[in-house]
């Protein structure tokens, strides 16, 4: 899985392309719900195994051309080139369902008996004067809202 440095390189190149072609780019921040409680109760080795499994399923759930990276801790980011709001939300739902169907036991979560995800999504608008960091921040704000409003969901903000 790609890291933050690879993410910055990918975005730097594709942001130039975005401004030339005006294709939509959607940003999705993903967080494993109550992962600290998972680690604390099942152990860090089990937590590491789950991180690897979740990362691989997020990656497998995305389409060719989507860029997936570990953002930090139990957070991941997906960059979806040429995908608008509707396509990004469809991708989010697909990822959430695939992780849910893994049926990873998490009896210490207050939202489910299994491991779940919260997500924040936004899409860069054609003709924007903002930079990609602004959209990462916006997706992160949407993720915070998803966590604040109960977790195990995704929120899209304009």
DRENTORKOL-3810 file (N, C-alpha, C; in nm, 4 decimals):
REM DRENTORKOL-3810
@n.u->0.0838; n.v->-0.1177; n.w->0.0000; ca.u->0.0000; ca.v->0.0000; ca.w->0.0000; c.u->0.0881; c.v->0.1237; c.w->0.0000
@n.u->0.0438; n.v->0.2218; n.w->-0.0725; ca.u->0.1190; ca.v->0.3464; ca.w->-0.0836; c.u->0.1188; c.v->0.4221; c.w->0.0499
@n.u->0.2200; n.v->0.5079; n.w->0.0660; ca.u->0.2309; ca.v->0.5890; ca.w->0.1871; c.u->0.2044; c.v->0.7359; c.w->0.1531
@n.u->0.2228; n.v->0.8236; n.w->0.2522; ca.u->0.1942; ca.v->0.9665; ca.w->0.2331; c.u->0.2815; c.v->1.0288; c.w->0.1244
@n.u->0.4073; n.v->0.9875; n.w->0.1180; ca.u->0.4967; ca.v->1.0435; ca.w->0.0155; c.u->0.4457; c.v->1.0087; c.w->-0.1249
@n.u->0.4061; n.v->0.8827; n.w->-0.1438; ca.u->0.3522; ca.v->0.8409; ca.w->-0.2737; c.u->0.2230; c.v->0.9158; c.w->-0.3044
@n.u->0.1428; n.v->0.9411; n.w->-0.2026; ca.u->0.0193; ca.v->1.0180; ca.w->-0.2200; c.u->0.0506; c.v->1.1583; c.w->-0.2697
@n.u->0.1467; n.v->1.2245; n.w->-0.2067; ca.u->0.1835; ca.v->1.3600; ca.w->-0.2482; c.u->0.2334; c.v->1.3625; c.w->-0.3925
@n.u->0.3127; n.v->1.2639; n.w->-0.4302; ca.u->0.3637; ca.v->1.2572; ca.w->-0.5671; c.u->0.2502; c.v->1.2333; c.w->-0.6660
@n.u->0.1598; n.v->1.1413; n.w->-0.6321; ca.u->0.0459; ca.v->1.1107; ca.w->-0.7182; c.u->-0.0418; c.v->1.2351; c.w->-0.7377
@n.u->-0.0700; n.v->1.3034; n.w->-0.6284; ca.u->-0.1576; ca.v->1.4201; ca.w->-0.6369; c.u->-0.0913; c.v->1.5372; c.w->-0.7087
@n.u->0.0360; n.v->1.5575; n.w->-0.6867; ca.u->0.1056; ca.v->1.6678; ca.w->-0.7532; c.u->0.0953; c.v->1.6536; c.w->-0.9045
@n.u->0.1193; n.v->1.5343; n.w->-0.9537; ca.u->0.1124; ca.v->1.5093; ca.w->-1.0978; c.u->-0.0316; c.v->1.5194; c.w->-1.1481
@n.u->-0.1247; n.v->1.4552; n.w->-1.0795; ca.u->-0.2621; ca.v->1.4497; ca.w->-1.1270; c.u->-0.3388; c.v->1.5797; c.w->-1.1057
@n.u->-0.2943; n.v->1.6625; n.w->-1.0137; ca.u->-0.3597; ca.v->1.7919; ca.w->-0.9953; c.u->-0.3336; c.v->1.8811; c.w->-1.1165
@n.u->-0.2146; n.v->1.8737; n.w->-1.1719; ca.u->-0.1827; ca.v->1.9472; ca.w->-1.2955; c.u->-0.2726; c.v->1.8964; c.w->-1.4080
@n.u->-0.2845; n.v->1.7652; n.w->-1.4191; ca.u->-0.3699; ca.v->1.7035; ca.w->-1.5207; c.u->-0.5155; c.v->1.7449; c.w->-1.5008
@n.u->-0.5602; n.v->1.7445; n.w->-1.3760; ca.u->-0.6974; ca.v->1.7854; ca.w->-1.3433; c.u->-0.7258; c.v->1.9272; c.w->-1.3928
@n.u->-0.6339; n.v->2.0173; n.w->-1.3675; ca.u->-0.6549; ca.v->2.1570; ca.w->-1.4067; c.u->-0.6562; c.v->2.1727; c.w->-1.5590
@n.u->-0.5870; n.v->2.0834; n.w->-1.6300; ca.u->-0.5863; ca.v->2.0890; ca.w->-1.7761; c.u->-0.7110; c.v->2.0249; c.w->-1.8366
@n.u->-0.7533; n.v->1.9117; n.w->-1.7818; ca.u->-0.8646; ca.v->1.8363; ca.w->-1.8408; c.u->-0.9992; c.v->1.8679; c.w->-1.7768
@n.u->-0.9958; n.v->1.9251; n.w->-1.6560; ca.u->-1.1165; ca.v->1.9571; ca.w->-1.5803; c.u->-1.1992; c.v->1.8336; c.w->-1.5449
@n.u->-1.1327; n.v->1.7199; n.w->-1.5313; ca.u->-1.2028; ca.v->1.5992; ca.w->-1.4876; c.u->-1.2306; c.v->1.6104; c.w->-1.3373
@n.u->-1.3384; n.v->1.5500; n.w->-1.2886; ca.u->-1.3607; ca.v->1.5521; ca.w->-1.1441; c.u->-1.2609; c.v->1.4612; c.w->-1.0729
@n.u->-1.2245; n.v->1.5000; n.w->-0.9535; ca.u->-1.1423; ca.v->1.4155; ca.w->-0.8670; c.u->-1.2116; c.v->1.4107; c.w->-0.7316
@n.u->-1.2401; n.v->1.2886; n.w->-0.6857; ca.u->-1.3030; ca.v->1.2725; ca.w->-0.5548; c.u->-1.2007; c.v->1.2229; c.w->-0.4545
@n.u->-1.2177; n.v->1.2682; n.w->-0.3309; ca.u->-1.1281; ca.v->1.2371; ca.w->-0.2207; c.u->-1.2083; c.v->1.1663; c.w->-0.1119
@n.u->-1.1584; n.v->1.0552; n.w->-0.0642; ca.u->-1.2258; ca.v->0.9801; ca.w->0.0400; c.u->-1.1289; c.v->0.9490; c.w->0.1536
@n.u->-1.1625; n.v->0.9962; n.w->0.2722; ca.u->-1.0861; ca.v->0.9622; ca.w->0.3930; c.u->-1.1620; c.v->0.8509; c.w->0.4647
@n.u->-1.0898; n.v->0.7487; n.w->0.5089; ca.u->-1.1493; ca.v->0.6315; ca.w->0.5721; c.u->-1.0821; c.v->0.6078; c.w->0.7067
@n.u->-1.1625; n.v->0.5776; n.w->0.8064; ca.u->-1.1107; ca.v->0.5474; ca.w->0.9400; c.u->-1.1790; c.v->0.4217; c.w->0.9920
@n.u->-1.1027; n.v->0.3341; n.w->1.0547; ca.u->-1.1595; ca.v->0.2150; ca.w->1.1179; c.u->-1.2217; c.v->0.2589; c.w->1.2506
@n.u->-1.3490; n.v->0.2295; n.w->1.2668; ca.u->-1.4204; ca.v->0.2709; ca.w->1.3874; c.u->-1.3681; c.v->0.1992; c.w->1.5110
@n.u->-1.3407; n.v->0.2790; n.w->1.6146; ca.u->-1.2972; ca.v->0.2290; ca.w->1.7453; c.u->-1.1766; c.v->0.1351; c.w->1.7359
@n.u->-1.0818; n.v->0.1729; n.w->1.6506; ca.u->-0.9644; ca.v->0.0866; ca.w->1.6317; c.u->-0.8769; c.v->0.0817; c.w->1.7566
@n.u->-0.8684; n.v->0.1905; n.w->1.8312; ca.u->-0.7898; ca.v->0.1897; ca.w->1.9550; c.u->-0.8448; c.v->0.0849; c.w->2.0516
@n.u->-0.9765; n.v->0.0770; n.w->2.0635; ca.u->-1.0368; ca.v->-0.0256; ca.w->2.1491; c.u->-1.0087; c.v->-0.1659; c.w->2.0961
@n.u->-1.0055; n.v->-0.1782; n.w->1.9638; ca.u->-0.9718; ca.v->-0.3071; ca.w->1.9029; c.u->-0.8303; c.v->-0.3470; c.w->1.9441
@n.u->-0.7358; n.v->-0.2559; n.w->1.9238; ca.u->-0.5954; ca.v->-0.2814; ca.w->1.9591; c.u->-0.5794; c.v->-0.3116; c.w->2.1076
@n.u->-0.6437; n.v->-0.2310; n.w->2.1915; ca.u->-0.6299; ca.v->-0.2464; ca.w->2.3361; c.u->-0.6831; c.v->-0.3805; c.w->2.3861
@n.u->-0.7877; n.v->-0.4314; n.w->2.3215; ca.u->-0.8527; ca.v->-0.5532; ca.w->2.3702; c.u->-0.8105; c.v->-0.6815; c.w->2.2999
@n.u->-0.7728; n.v->-0.6711; n.w->2.1729; ca.u->-0.7324; ca.v->-0.7911; ca.w->2.0993; c.u->-0.5817; c.v->-0.8008; c.w->2.0804
@n.u->-0.5112; n.v->-0.6933; n.w->2.1114; ca.u->-0.3659; ca.v->-0.6922; ca.w->2.0998; c.u->-0.3180; c.v->-0.6264; c.w->1.9715
@n.u->-0.1965; n.v->-0.5725; n.w->1.9788; ca.u->-0.1413; ca.v->-0.4993; ca.w->1.8648; c.u->-0.1081; c.v->-0.5895; c.w->1.7468
@n.u->-0.0716; n.v->-0.7131; n.w->1.7709; ca.u->-0.0449; ca.v->-0.8045; ca.w->1.6588; c.u->-0.1722; c.v->-0.8298; c.w->1.5795
@n.u->-0.2813; n.v->-0.8537; n.w->1.6506; ca.u->-0.4107; ca.v->-0.8735; ca.w->1.5843; c.u->-0.4517; c.v->-0.7439; c.w->1.5137
@n.u->-0.4254; n.v->-0.6297; n.w->1.5783; ca.u->-0.4546; ca.v->-0.5006; ca.w->1.5160; c.u->-0.3775; c.v->-0.4809; c.w->1.3867
@n.u->-0.2509; n.v->-0.5195; n.w->1.3864; ca.u->-0.1701; ca.v->-0.5098; ca.w->1.2639; c.u->-0.2260; c.v->-0.6000; c.w->1.1537
@n.u->-0.2677; n.v->-0.7203; n.w->1.1901; ca.u->-0.3279; ca.v->-0.8121; ca.w->1.0926; c.u->-0.4537; c.v->-0.7515; c.w->1.0318
@n.u->-0.5354; n.v->-0.6888; n.w->1.1170; ca.u->-0.6591; ca.v->-0.6276; ca.w->1.0694; c.u->-0.6288; c.v->-0.5092; c.w->0.9776
@n.u->-0.5295; n.v->-0.4283; n.w->1.0133; ca.u->-0.4916; ca.v->-0.3166; ca.w->0.9260; c.u->-0.4529; c.v->-0.3660; c.w->0.7868
@n.u->-0.3753; n.v->-0.4705; n.w->0.7814; ca.u->-0.3323; ca.v->-0.5267; ca.w->0.6529; c.u->-0.4522; c.v->-0.5798; c.w->0.5751
@n.u->-0.5409; n.v->-0.6506; n.w->0.6434; ca.u->-0.6593; ca.v->-0.7069; ca.w->0.5786; c.u->-0.7518; c.v->-0.5964; c.w->0.5280
@n.u->-0.7789; n.v->-0.4981; n.w->0.6115; ca.u->-0.8662; ca.v->-0.3880; ca.w->0.5710; c.u->-0.8044; c.v->-0.3118; c.w->0.4534
@n.u->-0.6754; n.v->-0.2851; n.w->0.4601; ca.u->-0.6078; ca.v->-0.2156; ca.w->0.3502; c.u->-0.6232; c.v->-0.2926; c.w->0.2194
@n.u->-0.6048; n.v->-0.4229; n.w->0.2251; ca.u->-0.6155; ca.v->-0.5022; ca.w->0.1018; c.u->-0.7582; c.v->-0.5031; c.w->0.0491
@n.u->-0.8570; n.v->-0.5057; n.w->0.1379; ca.u->-0.9966; ca.v->-0.5046; ca.w->0.0925; c.u->-1.0387; c.v->-0.3672; c.w->0.0415
@n.u->-0.9876; n.v->-0.2618; n.w->0.1007; ca.u->-1.0156; ca.v->-0.1284; ca.w->0.0463; c.u->-0.9593; c.v->-0.1206; c.w->-0.0946
@n.u->-0.8362; n.v->-0.1626; n.w->-0.1102; ca.u->-0.7705; ca.v->-0.1600; ca.w->-0.2407; c.u->-0.8463; c.v->-0.2447; c.w->-0.3425
@n.u->-0.8865; n.v->-0.3652; n.w->-0.3033; ca.u->-0.9581; ca.v->-0.4548; ca.w->-0.3943; c.u->-1.0979; c.v->-0.4027; c.w->-0.4276
@n.u->-1.1558; n.v->-0.3234; n.w->-0.3390; ca.u->-1.2899; ca.v->-0.2699; ca.w->-0.3600; c.u->-1.2916; c.v->-0.1509; c.w->-0.4544
@n.u->-1.1763; n.v->-0.0921; n.w->-0.4765; ca.u->-1.1669; ca.v->0.0245; ca.w->-0.5641; c.u->-1.1476; c.v->-0.0199; c.w->-0.7082
@n.u->-1.1731; n.v->0.0735; n.w->-0.7972; ca.u->-1.1573; ca.v->0.0442; ca.w->-0.9391; c.u->-1.0146; c.v->0.0741; c.w->-0.9849
@n.u->-0.9798; n.v->0.0140; n.w->-1.0971; ca.u->-0.8492; ca.v->0.0406; ca.w->-1.1560; c.u->-0.8367; c.v->0.1911; c.w->-1.1798
@n.u->-0.7253; n.v->0.2470; n.w->-1.1408; ca.u->-0.7034; ca.v->0.3899; ca.w->-1.1558; c.u->-0.7248; c.v->0.4678; c.w->-1.0271
@n.u->-0.8002; n.v->0.4105; n.w->-0.9321; ca.u->-0.8153; ca.v->0.4750; ca.w->-0.8022; c.u->-0.6841; c.v->0.4579; c.w->-0.7259
@n.u->-0.6477; n.v->0.5586; n.w->-0.6502; ca.u->-0.5230; ca.v->0.5554; ca.w->-0.5748; c.u->-0.5560; c.v->0.5400; c.w->-0.4271
@n.u->-0.5025; n.v->0.4360; n.w->-0.3651; ca.u->-0.5286; ca.v->0.4076; ca.w->-0.2240; c.u->-0.3972; c.v->0.4176; c.w->-0.1481
@n.u->-0.4012; n.v->0.4860; n.w->-0.0339; ca.u->-0.2809; ca.v->0.5004; ca.w->0.0481; c.u->-0.3192; c.v->0.4968; c.w->0.1952
@n.u->-0.2245; n.v->0.4536; n.w->0.2758; ca.u->-0.2412; ca.v->0.4658; ca.w->0.4201; c.u->-0.2062; c.v->0.6097; c.w->0.4545
@n.u->-0.2969; n.v->0.6747; n.w->0.5246; ca.u->-0.2778; ca.v->0.8155; ca.w->0.5556; c.u->-0.2105; c.v->0.8339; c.w->0.6905
@n.u->-0.2320; n.v->0.7391; n.w->0.7786; ca.u->-0.1705; ca.v->0.7441; ca.w->0.9107; c.u->-0.2541; c.v->0.6635; c.w->1.0075
@n.u->-0.1895; n.v->0.5953; n.w->1.1003; ca.u->-0.2631; ca.v->0.5156; ca.w->1.1985; c.u->-0.3569; c.v->0.4193; c.w->1.1306
@n.u->-0.4864; n.v->0.4333; n.w->1.1625; ca.u->-0.5878; ca.v->0.3472; ca.w->1.1011; c.u->-0.6674; c.v->0.4241; c.w->0.9956
@n.u->-0.6072; n.v->0.5286; n.w->0.9403; ca.u->-0.6724; ca.v->0.6086; ca.w->0.8372; c.u->-0.6137; c.v->0.5785; c.w->0.6998
@n.u->-0.7037; n.v->0.5764; n.w->0.6025; ca.u->-0.6672; ca.v->0.5537; ca.w->0.4634; c.u->-0.7279; c.v->0.6650; c.w->0.3795
@n.u->-0.6713; n.v->0.6855; n.w->0.2619; ca.u->-0.7266; ca.v->0.7834; ca.w->0.1683; c.u->-0.7384; c.v->0.7172; c.w->0.0313
@n.u->-0.8466; n.v->0.7497; n.w->-0.0368; ca.u->-0.8678; ca.v->0.7017; ca.w->-0.1736; c.u->-0.8873; c.v->0.8250; c.w->-0.2606
@n.u->-0.8104; n.v->0.8322; n.w->-0.3682; ca.u->-0.8233; ca.v->0.9389; ca.w->-0.4668; c.u->-0.8838; c.v->0.8752; c.w->-0.5916
@n.u->-0.9978; n.v->0.9291; n.w->-0.6332; ca.u->-1.0704; ca.v->0.8718; ca.w->-0.7465; c.u->-1.0708; c.v->0.9713; c.w->-0.8622
@n.u->-0.9859; n.v->0.9450; n.w->-0.9596; ca.u->-0.9760; ca.v->1.0325; ca.w->-1.0759; c.u->-1.0974; c.v->1.0130; c.w->-1.1658
@n.u->-1.1453; n.v->1.1230; n.w->-1.2172; ca.u->-1.2577; ca.v->1.1230; ca.w->-1.3108; c.u->-1.3835; c.v->1.0574; c.w->-1.2519
@n.u->-1.4025; n.v->1.0770; n.w->-1.1200; ca.u->-1.5220; ca.v->1.0256; ca.w->-1.0527; c.u->-1.5910; c.v->1.1408; c.w->-0.9805
@n.u->-1.7195; n.v->1.1525; n.w->-1.0070; ca.u->-1.7987; ca.v->1.2577; ca.w->-0.9440; c.u->-1.8580; c.v->1.2085; c.w->-0.8115
@n.u->-1.9428; n.v->1.2917; n.w->-0.7535; ca.u->-2.0041; ca.v->1.2621; ca.w->-0.6243; c.u->-2.0764; c.v->1.1277; c.w->-0.6246
@n.u->-2.1581; n.v->1.1051; n.w->-0.7240; ca.u->-2.2376; ca.v->0.9812; ca.w->-0.7316; c.u->-2.1471; c.v->0.8581; c.w->-0.7366
@n.u->-2.0447; n.v->0.8624; n.w->-0.8200; ca.u->-1.9529; ca.v->0.7487; ca.w->-0.8326; c.u->-1.8709; c.v->0.7291; c.w->-0.7054
@n.u->-1.8325; n.v->0.8385; n.w->-0.6408; ca.u->-1.7549; ca.v->0.8294; ca.w->-0.5170; c.u->-1.8386; c.v->0.7666; c.w->-0.4059
@n.u->-1.9652; n.v->0.8051; n.w->-0.3968; ca.u->-2.0512; ca.v->0.7475; ca.w->-0.2929; c.u->-2.0802; c.v->0.5998; c.w->-0.3209
@n.u->-2.0913; n.v->0.5639; n.w->-0.4469; ca.u->-2.1095; ca.v->0.4223; ca.w->-0.4826; c.u->-1.9862; c.v->0.3424; c.w->-0.4398
@n.u->-1.8681; n.v->0.3982; n.w->-0.4627; ca.u->-1.7434; ca.v->0.3329; ca.w->-0.4231; c.u->-1.7359; c.v->0.3203; c.w->-0.2708
@n.u->-1.7763; n.v->0.4248; n.w->-0.1988; ca.u->-1.7755; ca.v->0.4212; ca.w->-0.0519; c.u->-1.8666; c.v->0.3101; c.w->-0.0002
@n.u->-1.9854; n.v->0.3005; n.w->-0.0563; ca.u->-2.0791; ca.v->0.1970; ca.w->-0.0150; c.u->-2.0216; c.v->0.0580; c.w->-0.0416
@n.u->-1.9579; n.v->0.0409; n.w->-0.1547; ca.u->-1.8965; ca.v->-0.0873; ca.w->-0.1896; c.u->-1.7872; c.v->-0.1247; c.w->-0.0890
@n.u->-1.7018; n.v->-0.0292; n.w->-0.0550; ca.u->-1.5946; ca.v->-0.0540; ca.w->0.0427; c.u->-1.6544; c.v->-0.0912; c.w->0.1777
@n.u->-1.7536; n.v->-0.0138; n.w->0.2234; ca.u->-1.8145; ca.v->-0.0403; ca.w->0.3544; c.u->-1.8762; c.v->-0.1800; c.w->0.3594
@n.u->-1.9466; n.v->-0.2169; n.w->0.2545; ca.u->-2.0104; ca.v->-0.3487; ca.w->0.2513; c.u->-1.9071; c.v->-0.4610; c.w->0.2509
@n.u->-1.8017; n.v->-0.4439; n.w->0.1729; ca.u->-1.6981; ca.v->-0.5478; ca.w->0.1670; c.u->-1.6297; c.v->-0.5664; c.w->0.3018
@n.u->-1.6029; n.v->-0.4580; n.w->0.3732; ca.u->-1.5407; ca.v->-0.4693; ca.w->0.5057; c.u->-1.6394; c.v->-0.5301; c.w->0.6045
@n.u->-1.7649; n.v->-0.4880; n.w->0.5987; ca.u->-1.8666; ca.v->-0.5410; ca.w->0.6886; c.u->-1.8818; c.v->-0.6931; c.w->0.6704
@n.u->-1.8794; n.v->-0.7372; n.w->0.5450; ca.u->-1.8965; ca.v->-0.8805; ca.w->0.5160; c.u->-1.7737; c.v->-0.9648; c.w->0.5504
@n.u->-1.6627; n.v->-0.9010; n.w->0.5822; ca.u->-1.5488; ca.v->-0.9756; ca.w->0.6356; c.u->-1.5840; c.v->-1.0351; c.w->0.7720
@n.u->-1.6792; n.v->-0.9696; n.w->0.8388; ca.u->-1.7292; ca.v->-1.0163; ca.w->0.9689; c.u->-1.6170; c.v->-1.0294; c.w->1.0721
@n.u->-1.5348; n.v->-0.9247; n.w->1.0804; ca.u->-1.4268; ca.v->-0.9229; ca.w->1.1791; c.u->-1.4871; c.v->-0.8837; c.w->1.3136
@n.u->-1.4826; n.v->-0.9734; n.w->1.4074; ca.u->-1.5419; ca.v->-0.9518; ca.w->1.5392; c.u->-1.4798; c.v->-0.8289; c.w->1.6076
@n.u->-1.5695; n.v->-0.7435; n.w->1.6618; ca.u->-1.5250; ca.v->-0.6257; ca.w->1.7373; c.u->-1.6285; c.v->-0.5986; c.w->1.8467
@n.u->-1.6231; n.v->-0.6797; n.w->1.9498; ca.u->-1.7226; ca.v->-0.6696; ca.w->2.0561; c.u->-1.7069; c.v->-0.5453; c.w->2.1426
@n.u->-1.6027; n.v->-0.4662; n.w->2.1191; ca.u->-1.5795; ca.v->-0.3454; ca.w->2.1977; c.u->-1.6245; c.v->-0.2184; c.w->2.1236
@n.u->-1.6819; n.v->-0.2365; n.w->2.0070; ca.u->-1.7368; ca.v->-0.1247; ca.w->1.9305; c.u->-1.8774; c.v->-0.0942; c.w->1.9817
@n.u->-1.9116; n.v->0.0323; n.w->1.9853; ca.u->-2.0464; ca.v->0.0684; ca.w->2.0291; c.u->-2.1438; c.v->0.0839; c.w->1.9118
@n.u->-2.0972; n.v->0.0586; n.w->1.7883; ca.u->-2.1874; ca.v->0.0703; ca.w->1.6731; c.u->-2.2208; c.v->-0.0627; c.w->1.6081
@n.u->-2.1414; n.v->-0.1651; n.w->1.6341; ca.u->-2.1650; ca.v->-0.2944; ca.w->1.5707; c.u->-2.0858; c.v->-0.4016; c.w->1.6449
@n.u->-2.1226; n.v->-0.5260; n.w->1.6222; ca.u->-2.0476; ca.v->-0.6368; ca.w->1.6810; c.u->-1.9286; c.v->-0.6762; c.w->1.5945
@n.u->-1.9125; n.v->-0.6074; n.w->1.4831; ca.u->-1.8006; ca.v->-0.6341; ca.w->1.3916; c.u->-1.7347; c.v->-0.5041; c.w->1.3510
@n.u->-1.6187; n.v->-0.5148; n.w->1.2907; ca.u->-1.5415; ca.v->-0.3992; ca.w->1.2477; c.u->-1.6174; c.v->-0.3200; c.w->1.1418
@n.u->-1.6200; n.v->-0.1878; n.w->1.1574; ca.u->-1.6874; ca.v->-0.0994; ca.w->1.0622; c.u->-1.5955; c.v->0.0173; c.w->1.0273
@n.u->-1.6384; n.v->0.0922; n.w->0.9278; ca.u->-1.5628; ca.v->0.2080; ca.w->0.8808; c.u->-1.6482; c.v->0.3332; c.w->0.8835
@n.u->-1.5827; n.v->0.4464; n.w->0.9017; ca.u->-1.6436; ca.v->0.5770; ca.w->0.8795; c.u->-1.5651; c.v->0.6433; c.w->0.7667
@n.u->-1.6370; n.v->0.7230; n.w->0.6847; ca.u->-1.5722; ca.v->0.7840; ca.w->0.5689; c.u->-1.6193; c.v->0.9269; c.w->0.5486
@n.u->-1.5292; n.v->1.0065; n.w->0.4955; ca.u->-1.5616; ca.v->1.1416; ca.w->0.4529; c.u->-1.5229; c.v->1.1576; c.w->0.3075
@n.u->-1.6128; n.v->1.2185; n.w->0.2293; ca.u->-1.5919; ca.v->1.2285; ca.w->0.0850; c.u->-1.6191; c.v->1.3707; c.w->0.0382
@n.u->-1.5421; n.v->1.4137; n.w->-0.0591; ca.u->-1.5686; ca.v->1.5388; ca.w->-0.1298; c.u->-1.5169; c.v->1.5249; c.w->-0.2723
@n.u->-1.5610; n.v->1.6152; n.w->-0.3576; ca.u->-1.5174; ca.v->1.6147; ca.w->-0.4978; c.u->-1.4677; c.v->1.7527; c.w->-0.5363
@n.u->-1.3551; n.v->1.7562; n.w->-0.6047; ca.u->-1.3010; ca.v->1.8822; ca.w->-0.6555; c.u->-1.3904; c.v->1.9309; c.w->-0.7687
@n.u->-1.4254; n.v->2.0574; n.w->-0.7614; ca.u->-1.5143; ca.v->2.1162; ca.w->-0.8604; c.u->-1.4355; c.v->2.1735; c.w->-0.9772
@n.u->-1.4922; n.v->2.1594; n.w->-1.0942; ca.u->-1.4294; ca.v->2.2117; ca.w->-1.2155; c.u->-1.4083; c.v->2.3624; c.w->-1.1998
@n.u->-1.2908; n.v->2.4062; n.w->-1.2344; ca.u->-1.2587; ca.v->2.5477; ca.w->-1.2277; c.u->-1.2168; c.v->2.5954; c.w->-1.0892
@n.u->-1.1915; n.v->2.5027; n.w->-0.9987; ca.u->-1.1540; ca.v->2.5422; ca.w->-0.8632; c.u->-1.0196; c.v->2.6143; c.w->-0.8626
@n.u->-1.0076; n.v->2.7050; n.w->-0.7691; ca.u->-0.8789; ca.v->2.7704; ca.w->-0.7486; c.u->-0.8091; c.v->2.7113; c.w->-0.6265
@n.u->-0.8746; n.v->2.6153; n.w->-0.5623; ca.u->-0.8171; ca.v->2.5514; ca.w->-0.4440; c.u->-0.7097; c.v->2.4514; c.w->-0.4848
@n.u->-0.6324; n.v->2.4114; n.w->-0.3871; ca.u->-0.5299; ca.v->2.3102; ca.w->-0.4088; c.u->-0.5786; c.v->2.1768; c.w->-0.3540
@n.u->-0.5112; n.v->2.0687; n.w->-0.3896; ca.u->-0.5588; ca.v->1.9371; ca.w->-0.3455; c.u->-0.5568; c.v->1.9212; c.w->-0.1947
@n.u->-0.4671; n.v->1.9920; n.w->-0.1266; ca.u->-0.4640; ca.v->1.9845; ca.w->0.0202; c.u->-0.5959; c.v->2.0331; c.w->0.0806
@n.u->-0.6593; n.v->2.1304; n.w->0.0141; ca.u->-0.7880; ca.v->2.1817; ca.w->0.0615; c.u->-0.8954; c.v->2.0730; c.w->0.0552
@n.u->-0.8877; n.v->1.9893; n.w->-0.0462; ca.u->-0.9864; ca.v->1.8822; ca.w->-0.0603; c.u->-0.9592; c.v->1.7672; c.w->0.0361
@n.u->-0.8336; n.v->1.7412; n.w->0.0642; ca.u->-0.8015; ca.v->1.6414; ca.w->0.1663; c.u->-0.8575; c.v->1.6884; c.w->0.3000
@n.u->-0.8381; n.v->1.8162; n.w->0.3291; ca.u->-0.8901; ca.v->1.8724; ca.w->0.4540; c.u->-1.0425; c.v->1.8619; c.w->0.4581
@n.u->-1.1083; n.v->1.8899; n.w->0.3472; ca.u->-1.2536; ca.v->1.8839; ca.w->0.3408; c.u->-1.3029; c.v->1.7396; c.w->0.3597
@n.u->-1.2352; n.v->1.6427; n.w->0.2983; ca.u->-1.2723; ca.v->1.5020; ca.w->0.3170; c.u->-1.2518; c.v->1.4611; c.w->0.4624
@n.u->-1.1468; n.v->1.5131; n.w->0.5237; ca.u->-1.1209; ca.v->1.4849; ca.w->0.6648; c.u->-1.2305; c.v->1.5452; c.w->0.7535
@n.u->-1.2780; n.v->1.6630; n.w->0.7185; ca.u->-1.3893; ca.v->1.7248; ca.w->0.7921; c.u->-1.5163; c.v->1.6405; c.w->0.7786
@n.u->-1.5403; n.v->1.5875; n.w->0.6595; ca.u->-1.6561; ca.v->1.5008; ca.w->0.6377; c.u->-1.6426; c.v->1.3713; c.w->0.7187
@n.u->-1.5208; n.v->1.3182; n.w->0.7270; ca.u->-1.4951; ca.v->1.1997; ca.w->0.8091; c.u->-1.5272; c.v->1.2301; c.w->0.9548
@n.u->-1.4850; n.v->1.3446; n.w->1.0021; ca.u->-1.5132; ca.v->1.3849; ca.w->1.1399; c.u->-1.6642; c.v->1.3906; c.w->1.1638
@n.u->-1.7383; n.v->1.4435; n.w->1.0666; ca.u->-1.8843; ca.v->1.4472; ca.w->1.0784; c.u->-1.9433; c.v->1.3071; c.w->1.0851
@n.u->-1.8933; n.v->1.2165; n.w->1.0022; ca.u->-1.9428; ca.v->1.0782; ca.w->1.0034; c.u->-1.9205; c.v->1.0148; c.w->1.1402
@n.u->-1.8069; n.v->1.0435; n.w->1.2009; ca.u->-1.7780; ca.v->0.9899; ca.w->1.3341; c.u->-1.8671; c.v->1.0560; c.w->1.4385
@n.u->-1.8874; n.v->1.1847; n.w->1.4226; ca.u->-1.9676; ca.v->1.2601; ca.w->1.5182; c.u->-2.1150; c.v->1.2171; c.w->1.5135
@n.u->-2.1626; n.v->1.1765; n.w->1.3975; ca.u->-2.3028; ca.v->1.1393; ca.w->1.3809; c.u->-2.3250; c.v->0.9883; c.w->1.3839
@n.u->-2.2413; n.v->0.9174; n.w->1.4567; ca.u->-2.2695; ca.v->0.7778; ca.w->1.4841; c.u->-2.1763; c.v->0.6741; c.w->1.4249
@n.u->-2.0852; n.v->0.7124; n.w->1.3396; ca.u->-1.9904; ca.v->0.6188; ca.w->1.2777; c.u->-2.0617; c.v->0.5171; c.w->1.1881
@n.u->-1.9818; n.v->0.4270; n.w->1.1295; ca.u->-2.0334; ca.v->0.3229; ca.w->1.0399; c.u->-2.1177; c.v->0.3852; c.w->0.9285
@n.u->-2.0658; n.v->0.4943; n.w->0.8707; ca.u->-2.1364; ca.v->0.5636; ca.w->0.7636; c.u->-2.0378; c.v->0.6497; c.w->0.6868
@n.u->-2.0855; n.v->0.7021; n.w->0.5750; ca.u->-2.0062; ca.v->0.8003; ca.w->0.5041; c.u->-2.0863; c.v->0.9288; c.w->0.4907
@n.u->-2.0117; n.v->1.0394; n.w->0.4882; ca.u->-2.0705; ca.v->1.1724; ca.w->0.4708; c.u->-1.9999; c.v->1.2372; c.w->0.3530
@n.u->-2.0783; n.v->1.2968; n.w->0.2654; ca.u->-2.0250; ca.v->1.3741; ca.w->0.1534; c.u->-2.0502; c.v->1.5212; c.w->0.1829
@n.u->-1.9461; n.v->1.6033; n.w->0.1691; ca.u->-1.9661; ca.v->1.7471; ca.w->0.1790; c.u->-1.9146; c.v->1.8137; c.w->0.0517
@n.u->-1.9850; n.v->1.9182; n.w->0.0137; ca.u->-1.9478; ca.v->1.9937; ca.w->-0.1073; c.u->-1.8242; c.v->2.0754; c.w->-0.0802
END
